[in-house]
Amino acid sequence: MRTMTCRRCGTSLPSDSKFCPNCGLHHTSVELEGKMEQPQKSRKKPAILAIIAGLVVVAGLIILMFLLKGKPVTETAPVQVGQTPVTSAPSAKTPETKAGPPAEIVAYLDHVKVIEGKRLKMRVDLAPAFQMLSKVQSMQNDTEEESRAGKQQDVSKGIDQYTQQWQDIVGEFNAVRPPSGCEQLAGAYSNALGKYSQVMINIQIAISKQDMGALLGMQGTAQAEVDASLTQADSELSAVCQHYGIQKSFGISPDKGVDSLLSPSR
């Protein structure tokens, strides 16, 4: 039940009292006092509500700052109504271009290929050997001393020319310094080329002298030594091509023509 307080004596009165039973104050005065107290009570409630609202706002800001702490801030461009947001497509990776073999390696392999071609050409050219054999046989059938001496000079000259041809090939190969990575190939091929040219020269000399014993002595052993050195050189060539990713365009084949020159039937 609502009560009022007497303005004069402070006695608590029911709201429908017309007079104060303690001091006799008329009701209208007591009611006026009660009405004057109501605004004071009503003014306290908005103040309390404003404080609570302020605390809620501060608490919300603190929570928001905590949630955003440590997260990167990204800016987004404003999007007009009706427009589709434009997102940047991921950049395509540029394919890596594989580097080719060093130019000096390719050039040196071309040099080896040229020299090997010259060796093969000398190998299949058996004309000097047959010419040498023909001159020796003709010299034996010649009874005149002067004619025999002239033919002997021709034979010696032919051997010198043949020897010089092989020396030129060997010298041409060794004149080019191998680049780093081709040293073993250069050593193996130089060894094979030297052995092969020396065997071929020895055959010419034995033929010129009609030394069948020397020819028979070289048969088999000369072929084996030459084959081994050529096979080793070809193996080194394959290793260089594989290391630098180069297609092997030629080979250093074991010789198949040395023993044919050493055959007595020739």
SETI-789963 format. One record per residue: residue number from 0; x, y, z of N, C-alpha, C in turn. Coordinates in steps of 0.1 Angstrom, whole numbers, plus 2048, in hexadecimal, padded with zeros to 3 digits. Each point is the difference from the previous one (the first is absolute). Layout:
# SETI-789963
> nr, n.xx, n.yy, n.zz, ca.xx, ca.yy, ca.zz, c.xx, c.yy, c.zz
> NUM, X, Y, Z, X, Y, Z, X, Y, Z
...
END
This chain:
# SETI-789963
> nr, n.xx, n.yy, n.zz, ca.xx, ca.yy, ca.zz, c.xx, c.yy, c.zz
> 0, 808, 7F4, 800, 7F8, 80C, 800, 809, 80C, 800
> 1, 7FC, 80A, 7F8, 808, 80C, 7FF, 7FE, 809, 80D
> 2, 80B, 805, 804, 7FF, 809, 80C, 806, 80D, 7FD
> 3, 7FD, 80A, 809, 806, 80D, 7FF, 805, 804, 80D
> 4, 809, 80A, 800, 806, 805, 80D, 7FA, 80E, 803
> 5, 7FD, 802, 80C, 7FB, 80D, 805, 80B, 80A, 7FF
> 6, 7FE, 80B, 7FA, 80A, 80A, 7FE, 803, 807, 80D
> 7, 7F7, 800, 809, 802, 807, 80D, 807, 7F7, 80A
> 8, 7FB, 7F4, 803, 806, 7F8, 80A, 807, 7F4, 7FB
> 9, 7FF, 7FD, 7F3, 807, 7F5, 7FA, 7FA, 7F2, 803
> 10, 7F3, 800, 804, 7F9, 7F4, 803, 7FC, 7FA, 7F2
> 11, 802, 7F2, 7FF, 7FC, 7F9, 7F4, 7F1, 7FE, 800
> 12, 7F9, 804, 7F5, 7F2, 800, 7FF, 7FB, 7F8, 7F4
> 13, 7F4, 7FA, 801, 7FB, 7FA, 7F4, 7FD, 80A, 7F5
> 14, 800, 7FC, 7F4, 7FE, 80A, 7F5, 7F2, 806, 800
> 15, 7F6, 7F9, 806, 7F3, 806, 800, 7FC, 808, 80D
> 16, 80A, 803, 808, 7FE, 807, 80D, 7FE, 80F, 7FC
> 17, 7F5, 806, 807, 7FE, 80E, 7FE, 807, 809, 80A
> 18, 802, 7FA, 80C, 807, 808, 80B, 80A, 7F7, 806
> 19, 80B, 807, 805, 80A, 7F9, 807, 7FB, 7FD, 80E
> 20, 7FF, 7F3, 805, 7FB, 7FE, 80E, 80A, 804, 80A
> 21, 80C, 803, 7FD, 80A, 804, 80A, 800, 80F, 802
> 22, 800, 808, 7F5, 800, 80F, 802, 7F4, 807, 7FB
> 23, 7F8, 7F8, 7F9, 7F3, 806, 7FB, 802, 808, 7F3
> 24, 80B, 7FF, 7F9, 802, 807, 7F3, 7F6, 7FB, 7F6
> 25, 7FA, 80A, 7F8, 7F6, 7FC, 7F6, 807, 7F8, 7F5
> 26, 7F7, 7F7, 7FA, 805, 7F7, 7F6, 807, 806, 7F4
> 27, 7FA, 80B, 7FC, 806, 806, 7F4, 80E, 804, 802
> 28, 804, 804, 80B, 80E, 803, 803, 809, 7F4, 800
> 29, 7FA, 7F5, 806, 807, 7F3, 801, 802, 7FB, 7F2
> 30, 7F5, 801, 7F8, 801, 7FA, 7F2, 80A, 808, 7F7
> 31, 801, 80D, 803, 809, 808, 7F9, 80F, 7FC, 803
> 32, 802, 7FC, 80D, 80D, 7FC, 804, 803, 7F3, 7F9
> 33, 7F6, 7F7, 7FF, 802, 7F3, 7FA, 803, 801, 7F1
> 34, 7F9, 80A, 7FA, 802, 802, 7F2, 80E, 806, 7FD
> 35, 805, 808, 809, 80D, 806, 7FE, 80B, 7F6, 801
> 36, 7FE, 7F5, 808, 80A, 7F6, 802, 801, 7F6, 7F3
> 37, 7F5, 7FF, 7F9, 800, 7F7, 7F5, 80A, 804, 7F5
> 38, 801, 80C, 7FC, 80A, 803, 7F5, 80E, 7FD, 804
> 39, 803, 802, 80D, 80E, 7FD, 805, 803, 7F1, 7FE
> 40, 7F6, 7F8, 803, 802, 7F1, 7FE, 801, 7FD, 7F2
> 41, 7F8, 806, 7F7, 800, 7FD, 7F2, 80C, 804, 7F9
> 42, 807, 80B, 805, 80C, 805, 7FA, 80C, 7F7, 803
> 43, 7FF, 7F8, 80A, 80B, 7F6, 803, 801, 7F5, 7F6
> 44, 7F4, 7FB, 7FB, 800, 7F5, 7F7, 807, 802, 7F3
> 45, 7FE, 80C, 7F9, 807, 802, 7F3, 80F, 801, 802
> 46, 805, 805, 80C, 80E, 801, 802, 806, 7F3, 801
> 47, 7F9, 7F7, 808, 805, 7F2, 801, 801, 7F9, 7F3
> 48, 7F5, 802, 7F8, 800, 7F9, 7F3, 80B, 805, 7F7
> 49, 803, 80D, 800, 80A, 806, 7F8, 80E, 7FA, 804
> 50, 802, 7FE, 80D, 80D, 7FA, 804, 802, 7F2, 7FB
> 51, 7F5, 7F8, 801, 800, 7F2, 7FC, 803, 800, 7F1
> 52, 7F9, 808, 7F8, 802, 801, 7F2, 80E, 803, 7FC
> 53, 806, 80A, 808, 80E, 803, 7FD, 809, 7F5, 803
> 54, 7FE, 7F9, 80B, 808, 7F4, 803, 7FF, 7F5, 7F5
> 55, 7F4, 7FE, 7FA, 7FE, 7F6, 7F6, 808, 804, 7F3
> 56, 7FF, 80D, 7FD, 808, 805, 7F4, 80F, 7FE, 802
> 57, 805, 804, 80C, 80E, 7FF, 802, 804, 7F1, 800
> 58, 7F8, 7F7, 806, 803, 7F2, 7FF, 800, 7FB, 7F2
> 59, 7F7, 805, 7F8, 7FF, 7FB, 7F2, 80C, 804, 7F8
> 60, 805, 80D, 803, 80C, 805, 7F9, 80C, 7F8, 804
> 61, 801, 7FC, 80D, 80C, 7F8, 804, 800, 7F3, 7FA
> 62, 7F4, 7F9, 7FF, 7FF, 7F3, 7FA, 804, 801, 7F1
> 63, 7FB, 80A, 7F9, 803, 802, 7F2, 80F, 802, 7FE
> 64, 806, 808, 808, 80F, 802, 7FF, 807, 7F3, 802
> 65, 7FC, 7F8, 809, 806, 7F4, 803, 7FF, 7F6, 7F4
> 66, 7F4, 800, 7FA, 7FF, 7F7, 7F5, 808, 804, 7F4
> 67, 801, 80D, 7FE, 808, 805, 7F4, 80F, 801, 803
> 68, 804, 7FD, 80C, 80E, 801, 803, 808, 7F5, 7F8
> 69, 80B, 805, 7F9, 808, 7F6, 7F9, 7FB, 7FC, 7F2
> 70, 7F4, 804, 7FC, 7FB, 7FD, 7F3, 803, 80B, 7F6
> 71, 805, 7FC, 7F4, 803, 80B, 7F6, 7F4, 806, 7FB
> 72, 800, 80D, 7FE, 7F5, 808, 7FC, 800, 800, 7F1
> 73, 7F6, 7FB, 7F9, 800, 801, 7F2, 7F5, 809, 7FB
> 74, 804, 808, 7F6, 7F7, 80A, 7FB, 7F9, 7FB, 7F4
> 75, 7F3, 801, 7FF, 7F9, 7FC, 7F4, 7FA, 80C, 7F9
> 76, 801, 800, 7F3, 7FB, 80B, 7F9, 7F1, 800, 800
> 77, 7FA, 80B, 801, 7F1, 801, 800, 7FA, 7FA, 7F3
> 78, 7F6, 7F8, 801, 7F9, 7FA, 7F5, 7F3, 806, 7FE
> 79, 7FE, 805, 7F4, 7F3, 807, 7FC, 7F6, 7F5, 7FF
> 80, 7F3, 805, 801, 7F5, 7F6, 7FF, 7FF, 7FB, 7F2
> 81, 7FF, 7F3, 7FF, 7FF, 7FB, 7F2, 80D, 7FB, 7FA
> 82, 80B, 804, 807, 80D, 7FC, 7FB, 805, 7F3, 808
> 83, 807, 7F8, 7F8, 806, 7F4, 806, 80E, 803, 805
> 84, 803, 7FD, 80D, 80D, 803, 805, 80B, 7FA, 7F7
> 85, 80A, 808, 7FD, 80B, 7FB, 7F7, 80B, 7FB, 809
> 86, 804, 7F4, 7FF, 80B, 7FA, 807, 80B, 7FD, 7F7
> 87, 80C, 803, 804, 80C, 7FE, 7F8, 803, 7F1, 7FE
> 88, 802, 7FC, 7F4, 803, 7F2, 7FE, 80E, 7FD, 804
> 89, 802, 7F4, 805, 80E, 7FC, 804, 809, 801, 7F3
> 90, 80C, 806, 802, 809, 801, 7F5, 806, 7F2, 7FC
> 91, 800, 7FE, 7F3, 805, 7F3, 7FB, 80F, 800, 801
> 92, 806, 7F4, 805, 80E, 7FF, 801, 807, 7FF, 7F2
> 93, 80A, 808, 7FF, 807, 7FF, 7F3, 808, 7F3, 800
> 94, 7FF, 7F8, 7F5, 807, 7F4, 7FF, 80F, 803, 800
> 95, 807, 7F8, 808, 80F, 802, 800, 806, 7FA, 7F3
> 96, 808, 808, 7FA, 807, 7FB, 7F4, 80D, 7F9, 804
> 97, 801, 7F4, 7FC, 80B, 7F7, 803, 80C, 805, 7F9
> 98, 80B, 803, 807, 80C, 804, 7FA, 806, 7F5, 7F8
> 99, 805, 804, 7F4, 807, 7F6, 7F7, 80E, 7FD, 805
> 100, 807, 7F7, 7FA, 80D, 7FC, 804, 80A, 80C, 7FC
> 101, 80B, 801, 808, 809, 80B, 7FD, 805, 7FF, 7F2
> 102, 802, 80C, 7FA, 804, 801, 7F2, 80E, 7FA, 7FD
> 103, 809, 802, 80A, 80D, 7FB, 7FE, 800, 7F0, 800
> 104, 7F7, 7FA, 807, 7FF, 7F1, 800, 7FB, 7FC, 7F3
> 105, 7F6, 806, 7FB, 7FA, 7FD, 7F2, 80B, 802, 7F6
> 106, 807, 80B, 800, 80B, 802, 7F6, 80B, 7F6, 801
> 107, 803, 7FB, 80C, 80B, 7F6, 801, 7FB, 7F3, 7FA
> 108, 7F4, 7FC, 803, 7FB, 7F4, 7FB, 7FF, 800, 7F0
> 109, 7FD, 80C, 7FB, 800, 801, 7F1, 80F, 7FE, 7FB
> 110, 809, 805, 808, 80E, 7FE, 7FC, 804, 7F2, 800
> 111, 7FC, 7F8, 80A, 803, 7F2, 801, 7F9, 7F9, 7F4
> 112, 7F4, 804, 7FD, 7F9, 7FA, 7F5, 807, 802, 7F2
> 113, 805, 80B, 7FE, 808, 803, 7F4, 80C, 7F7, 7FF
> 114, 808, 7FF, 80B, 80C, 7F8, 800, 7FD, 7F2, 7FE
> 115, 7F5, 7FB, 806, 7FC, 7F2, 7FF, 7FC, 7FD, 7F1
> 116, 7FA, 80A, 7FA, 7FC, 7FE, 7F2, 80D, 7FE, 7F7
> 117, 80A, 808, 803, 80C, 7FF, 7F8, 807, 7F2, 803
> 118, 7FF, 7FC, 80C, 807, 7F3, 804, 7F9, 7F5, 7F8
> 119, 7F2, 800, 800, 7F9, 7F6, 7F8, 803, 800, 7F1
> 120, 801, 80C, 7FB, 804, 801, 7F2, 80D, 7FA, 7FD
> 121, 80A, 802, 809, 80D, 7FA, 7FE, 7FF, 7F1, 801
> 122, 7F8, 7FC, 809, 7FF, 7F1, 803, 7FA, 7F9, 7F3
> 123, 7F6, 805, 7FA, 7FA, 7F9, 7F5, 808, 802, 7F3
> 124, 809, 80A, 800, 808, 802, 7F4, 80C, 7F7, 800
> 125, 7FF, 7F4, 7FA, 80B, 7F7, 800, 809, 801, 7F3
> 126, 7FD, 80A, 7F9, 808, 802, 7F3, 80F, 802, 803
> 127, 804, 807, 80B, 80E, 802, 802, 807, 7F2, 803
> 128, 7F9, 7F7, 807, 806, 7F3, 804, 802, 7F8, 7F3
> 129, 7F6, 800, 7F8, 801, 7F8, 7F3, 80A, 806, 7F7
> 130, 801, 80D, 7FF, 80A, 806, 7F8, 80E, 7FD, 805
> 131, 801, 800, 80D, 80D, 7FC, 806, 804, 7F2, 7FD
> 132, 7F6, 7F7, 801, 803, 7F2, 7FD, 803, 7FE, 7F1
> 133, 7F9, 807, 7F8, 803, 7FE, 7F1, 80E, 805, 7FD
> 134, 804, 80B, 806, 80D, 805, 7FD, 80B, 7F7, 805
> 135, 7FE, 7FA, 80B, 80A, 7F6, 806, 801, 7F4, 7F7
> 136, 7F5, 7FB, 7FB, 800, 7F4, 7F7, 807, 804, 7F3
> 137, 7FD, 80B, 7FB, 806, 805, 7F3, 80F, 801, 802
> 138, 804, 805, 80C, 80E, 802, 802, 808, 7F3, 801
> 139, 7F9, 7F5, 805, 806, 7F3, 801, 803, 7FA, 7F2
> 140, 7F7, 803, 7F7, 800, 7FA, 7F2, 80A, 808, 7F7
> 141, 804, 80C, 805, 809, 809, 7F8, 80E, 7FB, 802
> 142, 807, 7FD, 7F5, 80E, 7FC, 800, 80A, 80B, 7FF
> 143, 7FC, 80B, 7FC, 809, 80C, 7FF, 801, 807, 80D
> 144, 80D, 802, 804, 803, 806, 80D, 7FA, 80E, 801
> 145, 802, 808, 7F5, 7FC, 80E, 800, 7F0, 801, 802
> 146, 7FA, 7F7, 7F9, 7F1, 800, 800, 7FB, 7FC, 80E
> 147, 807, 7F6, 806, 7FC, 7FC, 80D, 802, 80B, 80A
> 148, 80B, 808, 7FF, 803, 80B, 809, 7F5, 80A, 7FF
> 149, 7FC, 803, 7F4, 7F5, 80A, 7FE, 7F3, 7FC, 806
> 150, 7FD, 7F3, 7FF, 7F3, 7FB, 806, 801, 800, 80F
> 151, 80C, 7FE, 805, 802, 800, 80F, 7FD, 80E, 805
> 152, 805, 80A, 7F9, 7FE, 80D, 804, 7F1, 804, 800
> 153, 7F9, 7FB, 7F6, 7F2, 802, 7FF, 7F8, 7FA, 80C
> 154, 805, 7F4, 804, 7FA, 7F9, 80B, 802, 808, 80D
> 155, 80D, 805, 802, 803, 808, 80C, 7F8, 80D, 800
> 156, 7FF, 806, 7F5, 7F8, 80D, 7FF, 7F2, 7FD, 803
> 157, 7FA, 7F5, 7FB, 7F2, 7FD, 803, 7FE, 7FE, 80F
> 158, 80A, 7F9, 807, 7FE, 7FE, 80E, 801, 80D, 808
> 159, 809, 809, 7FB, 801, 80D, 807, 7F3, 808, 7FE
> 160, 7FA, 800, 7F5, 7F4, 807, 7FD, 7F4, 7FA, 809
> 161, 800, 7F3, 800, 7F5, 7FA, 808, 802, 803, 80F
> 162, 80C, 7FF, 805, 803, 804, 80E, 7FC, 80E, 803
> 163, 803, 809, 7F7, 7FD, 80E, 802, 7F1, 803, 801
> 164, 7F8, 7F8, 7F8, 7F2, 802, 800, 7FA, 7FC, 80E
> 165, 805, 7F6, 806, 7FC, 7FC, 80D, 805, 80A, 80B
> 166, 80C, 804, 7FE, 805, 80A, 80A, 7F8, 80D, 7FF
> 167, 7FB, 804, 7F4, 7F8, 80C, 7FF, 7F3, 7FE, 807
> 168, 7FA, 7F5, 7FF, 7F3, 7FD, 807, 802, 801, 80F
> 169, 80A, 7F9, 805, 803, 800, 80E, 803, 80E, 805
> 170, 808, 807, 7F9, 803, 80E, 803, 7F4, 809, 800
> 171, 7F7, 7FE, 7F6, 7F4, 809, 800, 7F7, 7FD, 80C
> 172, 7FF, 7F4, 804, 7F8, 7FD, 80C, 806, 806, 80C
> 173, 80D, 7FE, 803, 806, 805, 80C, 802, 80F, 800
> 174, 7FE, 807, 7F5, 802, 80E, 7FF, 7F4, 808, 808
> 175, 7F5, 7F9, 801, 7F5, 806, 807, 800, 7FC, 80F
> 176, 800, 809, 809, 800, 7FD, 80E, 7F2, 7FC, 805
> 177, 7FF, 7F5, 807, 7F3, 7FC, 804, 7FA, 809, 80B
> 178, 7F4, 803, 800, 7FA, 808, 80B, 7FE, 7F8, 80C
> 179, 7FD, 806, 80B, 7FD, 7F9, 80D, 7F5, 7F7, 7FE
> 180, 801, 7F3, 803, 7F6, 7F6, 7FF, 803, 7F7, 7F4
> 181, 80A, 803, 7F8, 803, 7F7, 7F4, 80F, 7FB, 801
> 182, 806, 802, 80C, 80E, 7FC, 801, 802, 7F1, 7FE
> 183, 7F8, 7F8, 806, 801, 7F2, 7FF, 7FD, 7FB, 7F2
> 184, 7F6, 806, 7FA, 7FD, 7FD, 7F2, 80C, 803, 7F7
> 185, 806, 80C, 802, 80C, 804, 7F8, 80C, 7F6, 802
> 186, 802, 7FC, 80C, 80B, 7F7, 803, 7FE, 7F3, 7F9
> 187, 7F4, 7FA, 802, 7FD, 7F3, 7FB, 800, 800, 7F0
> 188, 7FB, 80A, 7FA, 800, 800, 7F1, 80E, 803, 7FB
> 189, 807, 809, 806, 80E, 802, 7FC, 808, 7F4, 800
> 190, 7FF, 7F8, 80B, 807, 7F3, 801, 7FC, 7F6, 7F5
> 191, 7F2, 7FF, 7FE, 7FC, 7F7, 7F5, 804, 805, 7F3
> 192, 800, 80C, 7FD, 804, 805, 7F3, 80F, 7FE, 7FE
> 193, 808, 802, 80A, 80E, 7FE, 7FF, 804, 7F1, 7FD
> 194, 7F9, 7F7, 808, 802, 7F2, 7FE, 7FC, 7FB, 7F2
> 195, 7F5, 805, 7FC, 7FB, 7FC, 7F3, 809, 805, 7F4
> 196, 804, 80C, 801, 808, 806, 7F5, 80E, 7F9, 800
> 197, 805, 7FC, 80B, 80D, 7FA, 801, 7FF, 7F1, 7FA
> 198, 7F5, 7F9, 803, 7FE, 7F3, 7FA, 7FF, 801, 7F1
> 199, 7F9, 809, 7FB, 7FE, 802, 7F2, 80E, 803, 7F9
> 200, 808, 809, 806, 80D, 803, 7FB, 809, 7F4, 800
> 201, 800, 7F8, 80B, 808, 7F4, 801, 7FD, 7F6, 7F5
> 202, 7F3, 7FF, 7FD, 7FC, 7F7, 7F6, 806, 804, 7F2
> 203, 7FF, 80D, 7FD, 806, 805, 7F4, 80F, 7FD, 7FF
> 204, 807, 802, 80B, 80E, 7FD, 800, 803, 7F2, 7FE
> 205, 7F9, 7F7, 807, 802, 7F1, 7FE, 7FD, 7FC, 7F2
> 206, 7F6, 806, 7FA, 7FD, 7FC, 7F2, 80B, 804, 7F7
> 207, 805, 80C, 802, 80B, 805, 7F8, 80C, 7F8, 801
> 208, 802, 7FA, 80B, 80C, 7F7, 802, 7FD, 7F2, 7FD
> 209, 7F3, 7FD, 7FD, 7FC, 7F2, 7FE, 803, 7F7, 80D
> 210, 7FE, 807, 80B, 803, 7F9, 80D, 7F3, 7F9, 804
> 211, 7FF, 7F4, 7FC, 7F4, 7F8, 804, 800, 7FC, 80E
> 212, 80C, 7FE, 806, 800, 7FD, 80E, 7FB, 80C, 809
> 213, 803, 80C, 7FC, 7FB, 80C, 807, 7F1, 801, 7FF
> 214, 7FB, 7FD, 7F4, 7F1, 801, 7FD, 7F9, 7F5, 809
> 215, 805, 7F4, 800, 7FA, 7F5, 808, 801, 803, 80F
> 216, 80B, 807, 804, 801, 803, 80E, 7F6, 80B, 805
> 217, 7FD, 809, 7F7, 7F6, 80A, 803, 7F1, 7FB, 800
> 218, 7FE, 7F5, 7F8, 7F3, 7FB, 7FE, 7FA, 7FB, 80E
> 219, 7F4, 804, 803, 7FA, 7FC, 80D, 803, 809, 80B
> 220, 80D, 802, 803, 803, 809, 80C, 7FE, 80E, 7FC
> 221, 803, 804, 7F4, 7FE, 80E, 7FC, 7F1, 803, 800
> 222, 7F8, 7F7, 7FB, 7F1, 802, 7FF, 7FB, 801, 80E
> 223, 804, 7F8, 80A, 7FB, 800, 80D, 803, 80E, 807
> 224, 80C, 804, 7FF, 804, 80D, 806, 7F9, 80C, 7FA
> 225, 7FE, 800, 7F3, 7F9, 80B, 7FA, 7F1, 800, 804
> 226, 7FA, 7F4, 800, 7F2, 7FF, 804, 7FE, 805, 80E
> 227, 808, 7FC, 809, 7FF, 804, 80E, 801, 80F, 802
> 228, 809, 806, 7F9, 802, 80F, 801, 7F4, 807, 7FA
> 229, 7FB, 7FB, 7F5, 7F5, 807, 7F9, 7F3, 7FE, 808
> 230, 7FE, 7F4, 806, 7F4, 7FE, 809, 800, 809, 80C
> 231, 80C, 802, 806, 801, 809, 80B, 7FD, 80E, 7FC
> 232, 804, 804, 7F5, 7FD, 80E, 7FB, 7F1, 801, 7FE
> 233, 7FA, 7F6, 7FA, 7F2, 801, 7FE, 7F8, 800, 80D
> 234, 805, 7F9, 80A, 7F9, 801, 80D, 801, 80D, 806
> 235, 80B, 807, 7FF, 802, 80E, 805, 7F7, 809, 7F8
> 236, 7FE, 7FE, 7F3, 7F8, 809, 7F8, 7F1, 7FE, 805
> 237, 7FC, 7F4, 803, 7F2, 7FE, 805, 7FE, 806, 80D
> 238, 80A, 800, 809, 7FF, 806, 80D, 7FE, 80F, 7FF
> 239, 808, 807, 7F7, 7FE, 80E, 7FF, 7F2, 804, 7FB
> 240, 7FC, 7F8, 7F6, 7F2, 803, 7FA, 7F5, 7FE, 80B
> 241, 802, 7F6, 808, 7F6, 7FD, 80A, 800, 80B, 80B
> 242, 80C, 804, 804, 801, 80A, 80A, 7FA, 80E, 7FC
> 243, 802, 804, 7F4, 7FB, 80D, 7FC, 7F3, 7FF, 7F8
> 244, 7FA, 7F4, 7FF, 7F3, 7FF, 7FA, 801, 802, 7F1
> 245, 80A, 7FB, 7F9, 802, 802, 7F2, 7FE, 7F3, 7F9
> 246, 7F8, 800, 7F5, 7FE, 7F4, 7F9, 80D, 7FC, 7F9
> 247, 803, 7F3, 801, 80D, 7FB, 7FA, 7FD, 7FE, 7F1
> 248, 807, 809, 7F8, 7FD, 7FF, 7F2, 80B, 7F8, 7F8
> 249, 80A, 7FB, 807, 80A, 7F8, 7F9, 807, 7F7, 80B
> 250, 807, 7F6, 7FB, 807, 7F7, 809, 80E, 7FE, 7FC
> 251, 808, 7FB, 809, 80E, 7FD, 7FD, 801, 7F0, 800
> 252, 7FE, 7FB, 7F4, 7FF, 7F2, 7FE, 80D, 7F9, 801
> 253, 801, 7F4, 806, 80C, 7F7, 7FF, 803, 7FD, 7F2
> 254, 80D, 800, 7FD, 804, 7FE, 7F2, 7FE, 7F2, 7FC
> 255, 7FC, 7FE, 7F3, 7FE, 7F3, 7FA, 809, 7FE, 7F4
> 256, 809, 809, 7FE, 808, 7FF, 7F3, 80F, 7FD, 802
> 257, 804, 801, 80D, 80F, 7FE, 802, 804, 7F1, 7FC
> 258, 7F8, 7F6, 805, 804, 7F3, 7FE, 7FF, 7FC, 7F1
> 259, 7F7, 807, 7F9, 7FF, 7FD, 7F2, 80D, 804, 7F8
> 260, 807, 80A, 805, 80C, 804, 7FA, 80C, 7F7, 804
> 261, 7FE, 7FA, 80B, 80B, 7F7, 805, 7FF, 7F2, 7FB
> 262, 7F5, 7FD, 7F8, 7FE, 7F2, 7FB, 80B, 7FD, 7F6
> 263, 807, 7F5, 800, 80A, 7FC, 7F7, 7FB, 7FF, 7F1
> 264, 7F3, 7FE, 7FF, 7FA, 7FF, 7F2, 801, 80D, 7F9
> 265, 801, 80B, 808, 801, 80D, 7F9, 80E, 801, 7FA
END
